[in-house]
Amino acid sequence: MPDHHLDNEIEITTRLLIKDLEIMDPGLQFSSIDKLRKWLAGRIEVMIDNNFQGLLNMLYRIDVDENKVKMAFSASEPADELAMLVIDRELQKAALRKKYRGE
């Protein structure tokens, strides 16, 4: 039985990421949080290697906790850790919007 609540969270999180990361593919869709995480980790890995300041700016714009970011850079897979932090933050923002819009 499909979990429509989870599908909705993935869709909302993906929409927020498209907006926050200024992605030019509005049709971007993922069937699971894990697939979204893997895709995002790949983008973050490229940014670590080629546009570190841009990555830091993105994390700041998304409002990812600075202490958590520092800890993620110490991890064995920093891109994966950062991807989860971004997704978690976007999920929090989506939940707050839903709460205050009365959905």
C-alpha positions as CSV (number, residue, x, y, z in Angstrom):
1,M,0.0,0.0,0.0
2,P,1.6,3.3,-1.1
3,D,2.3,5.9,1.6
4,H,0.7,9.0,0.1
5,H,1.9,11.2,3.0
6,L,5.5,10.3,2.2
7,D,4.9,10.8,-1.5
8,N,3.6,14.3,-0.7
9,E,6.6,15.1,1.5
10,I,9.0,14.0,-1.3
11,E,7.1,16.1,-3.8
12,I,7.1,19.2,-1.5
13,T,10.7,18.8,-0.6
14,T,11.7,18.4,-4.3
15,R,9.8,21.6,-5.1
16,L,11.5,23.5,-2.3
17,L,14.9,22.2,-3.5
18,I,14.2,23.2,-7.1
19,K,13.4,26.7,-5.8
20,D,16.2,27.0,-3.3
21,L,18.9,25.5,-5.5
22,E,17.7,27.4,-8.6
23,I,17.4,24.2,-10.6
24,M,16.2,24.6,-14.1
25,D,14.3,21.3,-14.3
26,P,10.8,21.9,-12.8
27,G,9.8,18.3,-13.8
28,L,12.4,16.8,-11.5
29,Q,10.8,13.9,-9.5
30,F,12.0,11.2,-7.1
31,S,10.2,8.1,-5.9
32,S,11.9,8.0,-2.5
33,I,13.8,10.2,-0.1
34,D,16.8,7.9,-0.7
35,K,16.9,8.6,-4.4
36,L,16.5,12.3,-3.7
37,R,19.4,12.1,-1.2
38,K,21.7,10.3,-3.7
39,W,20.9,12.8,-6.4
40,L,21.5,15.7,-4.1
41,A,24.7,14.2,-2.7
42,G,26.0,14.0,-6.3
43,R,25.3,17.7,-6.8
44,I,26.9,18.6,-3.5
45,E,30.0,16.5,-4.3
46,V,30.5,18.6,-7.5
47,M,30.0,21.8,-5.5
48,I,32.6,20.7,-2.9
49,D,35.1,20.1,-5.7
50,N,34.3,23.1,-7.9
51,N,32.2,25.7,-6.1
52,F,32.8,25.4,-2.4
53,Q,31.8,29.0,-1.7
54,G,28.6,28.5,-3.7
55,L,27.8,25.4,-1.6
56,L,28.3,27.4,1.7
57,N,26.1,30.1,0.3
58,M,23.4,27.6,-0.6
59,L,23.5,26.0,2.8
60,Y,23.2,29.4,4.4
61,R,20.2,30.3,2.1
62,I,18.5,27.1,3.0
63,D,19.2,27.8,6.7
64,V,21.0,24.6,7.5
65,D,22.4,24.7,11.0
66,E,26.1,25.8,10.9
67,N,27.2,23.4,13.6
68,K,25.7,20.5,11.8
69,V,27.4,21.6,8.6
70,K,30.7,21.7,10.3
71,M,30.1,18.1,11.7
72,A,29.1,16.9,8.2
73,F,32.4,18.1,6.7
74,S,34.2,15.9,9.3
75,A,32.2,12.8,8.2
76,S,33.6,10.1,5.9
77,E,30.9,11.0,3.3
78,P,30.4,14.8,3.7
79,A,28.3,15.1,0.5
80,D,25.9,12.5,1.8
81,E,25.7,14.0,5.3
82,L,25.1,17.5,3.8
83,A,22.4,16.1,1.5
84,M,20.5,14.7,4.5
85,L,20.9,18.0,6.4
86,V,19.4,19.9,3.4
87,I,16.5,17.4,3.0
88,D,15.8,17.4,6.7
89,R,15.7,21.2,6.7
90,E,13.5,21.4,3.7
91,L,11.1,18.8,5.3
92,Q,11.0,21.1,8.4
93,K,10.2,24.1,6.3
94,A,7.5,22.2,4.5
95,A,5.9,21.0,7.8
96,L,5.9,24.6,9.1
97,R,4.3,25.9,6.0
98,K,1.7,23.2,6.2
99,K,1.0,23.9,9.8
100,Y,0.6,27.7,9.4
101,R,-1.4,27.4,6.2
102,G,-3.8,25.1,8.0
103,E,-3.4,22.2,5.5
